[in-house]
Amino acid sequence: MAAIEQGLQQKQQQKLSPLQIQTIKLIEMPVQALEQHVREVLNDNPVLDDAPQKGEDEPRDVSISEVEEKEQSGGSLEENYGPQDDDIPSYNLHVNNWGKDERPEYNTFSVKQSFTQSLQEQLGYRNLTDHQRTVASFIIGSLDDDGYLRRDIESLVDDLAFRAGIESNAGEVEQMLKVIQEFEPSGVGARDLRECLLIQLEDKKRTPSVVNAIRVLTDQFDAFKNRHFQKIMTRLHLSEDEMKAVLEEIRHLNPSPGGQIDDSYNDQAQQVVPDFQLDYENGQLLLSMPRFNIPELRINRKYSEIMENGRMSQSRADKEAATFVKQKIDSAKWFIEALRQRQNTLESTMRAIIDYQHDYFVDGDESSLKPMVLKDIAEKTGFDISTISRVVNSKWIETHFGIFPLKYFFSEGLENSEGDQVSTREIKKALREMVDGEDKHNPLTDDELVDGLAAKGYKVARRTIAKYRSLLDIPKARLRREL
């Protein structure tokens, strides 16, 4: 029989304190969510009051620091009464913690219109049955970000049945899809590029160039995709001028009716309240956080009296009530300290970003953006990278040249011919300018774009050019060729 050994082992383990956990949660919150969270805490903690003080003759609430002073002078509850053996009973206490004064209004900015919300709103104007409206709404929810429906009809019928419990059929789904395809932006709900472009052309006045464009996309789409214009002209008996008019019509169509996705950030459309405001006055950048101020939370005088009575009384009921209030005050102290730490962390991080990108924030010139990653700001502030990430996420700043999410200012860097680091965003801008200025009859190949950027001082590999073209939605050279 094997012997059983017993021994001690020392193990080091790091745990987050309740204050750290609460601070992390608050740091992640944008300002609107934080405002709502403060309201919830005030409603949940009956001892707290943020109402303005009344007249001098009225009994006033007391600050948490005053309660602490009284506790230190009179001894703690534990010292007065000893440890508690019984569970503390639950109390059903509630007070109205909101004063009559109006809450300060926020400046709310619409970053971009919600694509899905716009379609649902248009759906509301259609004369449909409740069942049809439900089916159409489900289809809208199945659209991709670019506005395309990349699900086959039968799959939607199955999903309606199994996921939403709605009986439908292919004919009804097809009918509702046709309704959605009549919505703005034109082309939404298409199942491929050809259908997307044709929907937009069908909405246009039937000029000769529009009619010819419909013929090209209907009968010669593969040749059109491959830029085989001579074949199209021969097969459809079009002159060179007519073909140019067709290309001009198609060029003004939107291949992505849901909206282009910017690689710098990809947030859902939303109403945002900037957490920071940056002004440029007399050659100085002035940062403020005016949208949210830590309220002066105070202890409702009724509960302060309960604390005092608990210290003086030997009644068990008074003792339990005072213990309850003490716990709520401790909870409030943790919360207020977490708010202060959030404020300090956000301000320190934003000041470090402004210092790092000073030249950019002066005039908003994108070419002035320096390569910057989370690690750079972590080193400047002394915070952990994960903390910087939480600050950057879902936070916005209002500047004198626009509203931006903080993650917009972060980008990787590449080395130029002089050995300096330049932002990838600067290189993308230079690439876009080269393509916009090229001869469309003889567009630049990727190798020529590499050479062109090298002449501007940017050392970029061919595969990097291909990657940036894809991010900027720039087709290959042969697909950019015009007649």
C-alpha positions in Angstrom: 0.0 0.0 0.0 1.4 3.3 -1.1 2.3 5.8 1.7 0.4 9.0 1.9 2.6 12.0 2.0 1.6 15.3 3.5 3.4 18.6 3.1 3.1 22.4 2.8 3.6 24.3 -0.4 4.0 28.0 -0.7 2.2 29.5 -3.8 2.1 33.1 -4.9 -1.2 34.2 -6.4 -2.3 37.7 -7.5 -5.9 38.7 -7.0 -7.7 41.9 -7.9 -9.2 43.8 -5.0 -12.9 44.8 -5.2 -11.9 48.4 -5.8 -9.7 47.3 -8.8 -12.5 45.2 -10.3 -15.0 48.1 -9.9 -12.5 50.6 -11.4 -11.9 48.3 -14.4 -15.6 48.1 -15.1 -16.0 51.9 -14.9 -13.0 52.5 -17.2 -14.6 50.5 -19.9 -17.9 52.5 -19.8 -18.4 55.4 -22.2 -19.8 58.5 -20.6 -23.5 57.8 -21.3 -23.3 54.3 -19.8 -21.4 55.8 -16.8 -24.1 58.4 -16.2 -26.7 55.6 -16.3 -24.6 53.5 -13.9 -24.3 56.3 -11.4 -28.1 56.7 -11.4 -28.5 52.9 -10.8 -26.0 53.0 -7.9 -27.9 56.0 -6.3 -31.2 54.1 -6.7 -29.7 50.9 -5.2 -28.0 52.5 -2.3 -30.6 54.3 -0.1 -28.1 56.1 2.1 -26.7 58.1 -0.8 -28.1 61.4 -1.9 -26.9 63.8 -4.6 -29.7 66.3 -4.3 -28.6 69.9 -3.9 -28.4 71.2 -0.3 -31.5 73.1 0.9 -31.5 76.4 2.8 -29.3 77.0 5.8 -32.2 76.5 8.3 -33.0 73.0 6.9 -31.3 69.9 8.3 -28.5 69.1 5.9 -27.1 65.8 4.6 -23.6 64.9 5.7 -20.5 64.0 3.7 -18.9 60.6 3.9 -15.8 62.1 5.4 -17.8 63.5 8.2 -19.3 60.1 8.9 -15.8 58.7 9.0 -14.6 61.3 11.5 -17.5 60.5 13.8 -16.8 56.8 13.5 -13.1 57.3 14.4 -14.0 59.5 17.4 -16.7 57.3 18.7 -15.3 53.8 17.8 -16.5 51.6 15.0 -19.6 49.5 15.1 -17.5 46.4 15.6 -15.7 47.9 18.6 -19.0 49.0 20.1 -21.0 45.8 19.6 -18.4 43.1 18.8 -18.6 40.7 15.9 -22.0 39.8 14.5 -23.1 36.2 14.9 -26.4 36.4 13.1 -27.0 37.2 9.5 -27.9 40.9 8.9 -31.6 41.1 7.9 -32.5 42.5 4.6 -34.2 45.9 4.6 -36.7 47.3 2.1 -35.5 50.9 2.2 -35.8 53.4 -0.7 -35.4 57.1 -1.0 -35.6 59.4 -4.0 -32.0 60.3 -4.6 -32.7 62.8 -7.4 -33.2 66.5 -6.9 -35.6 68.6 -8.8 -32.9 70.4 -10.7 -32.6 69.4 -14.3 -29.7 67.2 -15.2 -27.1 68.9 -17.4 -27.7 68.2 -21.1 -25.1 66.4 -23.2 -24.0 67.4 -26.7 -24.9 64.3 -28.6 -23.4 63.6 -32.0 -24.7 61.2 -34.6 -21.6 59.5 -36.0 -23.5 58.0 -38.9 -27.0 56.9 -39.6 -27.9 53.4 -38.5 -28.2 51.3 -41.6 -30.5 48.7 -40.1 -32.6 51.3 -38.2 -33.2 53.2 -41.4 -34.5 50.1 -43.2 -36.7 49.2 -40.3 -38.1 52.7 -40.3 -38.9 52.5 -44.0 -40.5 49.1 -43.4 -42.9 50.8 -41.0 -44.3 53.0 -43.8 -45.3 50.0 -45.9 -48.9 48.7 -45.9 -48.1 45.1 -44.8 -49.7 42.5 -42.6 -48.1 41.8 -39.2 -46.9 38.5 -40.5 -45.3 40.1 -43.6 -43.7 42.8 -41.6 -42.2 40.2 -39.3 -40.7 38.2 -42.2 -39.4 41.4 -43.8 -37.8 42.5 -40.5 -36.1 39.1 -40.2 -34.7 39.6 -43.7 -33.3 43.0 -42.8 -31.6 41.5 -39.8 -30.0 38.9 -42.1 -28.3 41.5 -44.3 -24.5 41.9 -44.2 -22.9 45.2 -43.3 -22.5 46.2 -46.9 -26.3 45.7 -47.6 -26.1 42.4 -49.4 -28.2 39.3 -48.6 -25.8 36.4 -48.9 -28.2 33.8 -47.6 -30.3 31.7 -50.0 -34.1 31.9 -49.7 -34.6 28.4 -48.5 -32.1 29.0 -45.6 -34.1 32.0 -44.6 -37.3 30.0 -44.6 -35.7 27.4 -42.4 -34.3 30.1 -40.0 -37.7 31.7 -39.8 -39.2 28.4 -38.7 -36.6 27.1 -36.3 -35.1 30.3 -34.9 -38.1 32.7 -34.9 -41.0 30.2 -34.9 -42.5 31.8 -38.0 -44.1 29.7 -40.8 -43.3 31.1 -44.2 -42.4 29.9 -47.7 -39.9 30.7 -50.4 -42.5 32.7 -52.4 -43.3 35.0 -49.5 -39.7 35.5 -48.5 -38.9 36.4 -52.1 -41.8 38.8 -52.2 -40.7 40.6 -49.0 -37.1 40.8 -50.3 -38.4 42.6 -53.4 -40.1 45.1 -51.0 -36.8 45.7 -49.2 -35.0 46.1 -52.5 -37.3 49.2 -53.1 -35.8 50.9 -50.0 -33.1 53.5 -49.8 -30.2 53.3 -50.3 -30.9 51.9 -53.8 -29.3 48.5 -54.3 -29.9 47.2 -50.7 -31.0 43.6 -50.4 -29.2 42.5 -53.5 -27.7 39.0 -53.6 -24.7 39.8 -55.7 -23.0 42.7 -57.4 -24.9 42.3 -60.7 -28.3 42.4 -59.0 -27.1 45.4 -56.8 -26.1 47.5 -59.9 -29.2 46.5 -61.8 -31.6 47.5 -59.0 -29.9 51.0 -59.0 -30.2 51.3 -62.8 -33.9 50.3 -62.7 -34.5 53.2 -60.4 -33.1 55.7 -62.9 -34.8 57.4 -65.8 -34.6 55.3 -68.9 -32.0 57.3 -71.0 -30.2 55.5 -73.8 -27.0 55.1 -71.6 -29.1 53.6 -68.8 -30.8 51.1 -71.2 -27.5 50.1 -72.6 -26.0 49.7 -69.1 -28.8 47.4 -68.2 -28.2 45.3 -71.3 -24.4 45.1 -70.5 -25.0 43.9 -67.0 -27.8 41.6 -67.9 -26.2 39.9 -70.9 -22.5 40.5 -70.7 -21.7 40.7 -67.0 -18.7 38.3 -67.0 -17.1 40.3 -69.9 -17.8 43.5 -68.0 -16.1 42.2 -64.9 -13.0 41.3 -66.8 -13.0 44.7 -68.6 -13.4 43.1 -72.1 -15.0 46.2 -73.5 -14.2 45.5 -77.2 -16.1 42.1 -76.9 -19.1 43.8 -75.3 -19.1 46.5 -78.1 -19.0 43.9 -80.8 -21.7 41.6 -79.2 -24.1 44.4 -78.4 -23.3 46.5 -81.4 -22.3 49.5 -79.3 -20.1 52.4 -80.5 -17.1 53.5 -78.5 -19.1 56.7 -77.3 -22.0 54.5 -76.3 -19.7 52.2 -74.3 -18.1 55.2 -72.6 -21.6 56.4 -71.6 -22.4 53.0 -70.2 -19.2 53.0 -68.1 -20.0 56.5 -66.9 -23.4 55.4 -65.7 -22.1 52.3 -63.9 -19.2 54.3 -62.3 -21.7 56.4 -60.5 -23.5 53.4 -58.9 -22.8 52.3 -55.4 -21.4 48.7 -55.1 -21.8 48.8 -51.4 -25.2 50.3 -50.4 -24.7 49.4 -46.8 -21.7 51.8 -46.6 -18.0 51.3 -46.9 -16.2 50.0 -43.9 -13.2 52.0 -42.8 -10.3 49.8 -41.6 -9.4 52.4 -39.0 -12.4 51.6 -36.9 -15.6 49.7 -37.3 -18.3 50.7 -34.8 -22.0 50.2 -35.1 -23.8 53.4 -36.0 -24.7 55.2 -32.8 -25.3 58.4 -31.0 -22.2 59.3 -29.1 -21.4 61.7 -26.4 -17.6 62.7 -26.4 -15.8 61.8 -23.2 -13.2 64.5 -23.9 -13.1 68.0 -25.5 -10.0 69.4 -27.0 -9.7 73.1 -27.9 -6.8 74.9 -29.6 -6.5 78.5 -28.3 -3.5 80.8 -28.5 -1.2 78.1 -29.7 -2.1 75.7 -26.8 -4.1 72.5 -26.8 -6.6 72.6 -23.9 -8.1 69.3 -22.8 -11.3 69.0 -20.7 -13.8 66.3 -19.6 -16.9 68.4 -19.3 -19.5 65.8 -20.2 -19.4 64.1 -16.8 -18.5 65.3 -13.4 -18.3 63.1 -10.3 -21.3 64.1 -8.3 -20.9 65.2 -4.7 -22.5 62.1 -3.1 -23.6 62.6 0.4 -25.2 60.6 3.2 -28.9 61.2 3.6 -29.4 62.7 7.0 -32.0 60.1 8.0 -29.4 57.4 7.7 -26.7 59.4 9.3 -29.1 59.7 12.3 -29.5 55.9 12.2 -25.7 55.5 12.5 -25.6 57.9 15.5 -28.5 56.1 17.2 -26.8 52.8 16.6 -23.7 54.0 18.4 -25.6 55.2 21.5 -28.3 52.5 21.7 -27.9 49.0 23.1 -31.0 47.9 21.2 -30.4 45.0 18.8 -32.7 46.5 16.2 -30.8 49.8 16.3 -27.5 47.9 16.1 -28.6 45.9 13.0 -29.9 49.1 11.3 -26.6 50.9 12.0 -24.7 47.9 10.7 -26.7 48.0 7.5 -26.1 51.7 7.0 -22.3 51.1 7.6 -22.2 48.5 4.9 -23.9 50.8 2.5 -21.5 53.7 3.3 -18.5 51.4 2.8 -20.0 50.4 -0.6 -20.4 54.1 -1.5 -16.8 54.8 -0.5 -15.5 52.1 -2.9 -17.7 53.5 -5.7 -16.6 57.1 -5.3 -12.9 56.1 -5.2 -13.4 54.0 -8.3 -15.0 57.0 -10.0 -12.0 59.1 -9.1 -9.5 56.5 -10.4 -11.5 56.2 -13.7 -11.4 60.0 -14.1 -7.6 60.1 -13.4 -6.9 57.1 -15.7 -8.9 58.5 -18.6 -7.4 62.0 -18.3 -3.8 60.7 -18.0 -4.3 58.4 -21.1 -5.8 61.2 -23.2 -3.0 63.6 -22.3 -0.4 61.0 -23.3 -2.1 60.5 -26.6 -2.3 64.3 -27.2 1.4 64.7 -26.3 2.3 61.8 -28.6 0.3 63.1 -31.6 0.7 66.9 -30.8 1.3 68.0 -34.4 -1.8 66.2 -35.6 -4.1 67.7 -33.0 -3.0 71.2 -33.9 -4.5 71.2 -37.4 -6.0 67.7 -38.0 -3.7 67.0 -40.9 -3.8 63.2 -41.2 -0.3 63.1 -42.6 0.9 64.3 -39.2 -0.3 61.2 -37.4 2.7 59.3 -36.1 2.7 55.5 -35.8 1.3 54.7 -32.3 0.3 51.5 -30.6 -1.1 50.7 -27.2 2.3 49.9 -25.9 3.5 53.4 -26.6 0.9 55.0 -24.4 1.2 52.3 -21.8 4.9 53.2 -21.4 4.1 57.0 -21.2 1.5 56.6 -18.6 2.8 53.6 -16.6 -0.5 51.8 -17.0 -0.9 48.3 -18.3 -1.6 47.7 -22.0 -5.0 46.2 -21.1 -5.9 49.3 -19.2 -5.1 51.5 -22.2 -7.1 49.2 -24.4 -10.1 49.6 -22.0 -9.7 53.4 -22.1 -9.5 53.6 -25.9 -12.5 51.3 -26.4 -15.8 53.1 -27.0 -14.4 56.6 -26.0 -14.7 59.6 -28.2 -13.1 63.1 -28.3 -14.5 66.3 -29.7 -11.8 68.4 -31.4 -11.9 71.7 -33.3 -11.8 69.7 -36.6 -14.2 66.8 -35.8 -15.4 64.0 -33.6 -13.2 60.9 -33.4 -13.0 57.6 -31.6 -9.8 57.3 -29.6 -8.8 54.1 -31.5 -8.6 56.3 -34.7 -5.3 57.7 -33.6 -3.6 54.3 -33.3 -1.9 52.7 -36.3 1.2 50.6 -37.1 4.2 52.2 -38.6 6.6 51.5 -41.5 10.1 52.9 -42.0 10.7 55.4 -44.8 13.9 55.9 -46.8 15.4 58.2 -44.1 14.9 55.5 -41.4 12.0 57.4 -39.7 8.8 55.7 -38.7 5.7 56.8 -40.6 2.1 55.9 -40.0 0.5 53.3 -42.3 -2.4 55.7 -42.6 0.0 58.2 -44.2 1.1 55.6 -46.7 -2.5 54.7 -47.5 -3.2 58.3 -48.2 -0.3 58.6 -50.5 -1.4 55.4 -52.3 -4.9 56.7 -52.8 -3.5 60.0 -54.2 -1.4 58.1 -56.7 -4.3 56.0 -57.9 -6.6 59.0 -58.1 -4.0 60.8 -60.2 -3.1 57.9 -62.6 -3.8 57.7 -66.3 -7.0 55.7 -66.3 -6.3 54.4 -69.9 -3.0 52.9 -68.5 -3.5 52.4 -64.8 -0.5 51.8 -62.5 0.3 48.2 -61.6 1.2 47.1 -58.1 4.9 47.1 -59.1 4.6 50.7 -60.4 2.8 51.7 -57.2 5.7 50.3 -55.2 8.2 52.4 -57.3 6.0 55.5 -57.0 5.8 55.2 -53.2 9.5 54.6 -53.1 10.1 57.8 -55.0 8.0 59.6 -52.3 10.3 58.0 -49.6 8.1 55.1 -48.6 9.6 51.6 -48.6 6.7 49.3 -49.1 6.6 45.7 -50.4 4.4 44.6 -53.3 2.3 42.4 -51.0 1.7 45.4 -48.7 0.4 47.4 -51.7 -2.0 44.6 -52.5 -3.2 44.5 -48.8 -3.7 48.3 -48.7 -5.5 48.3 -52.0 -7.9 45.8 -50.6 -8.5 47.8 -47.4 -9.0 51.0 -49.5 -11.3 49.1 -51.9 -9.1 49.8 -54.9 -9.3 47.2 -57.7 -6.4 45.7 -59.6 -4.9 47.7 -62.4 -6.7 45.9 -65.2 -10.1 46.5 -63.5 -9.3 50.2 -63.3 -8.6 50.5 -67.0 -11.1 52.8 -68.9 -11.7 53.3 -72.6 
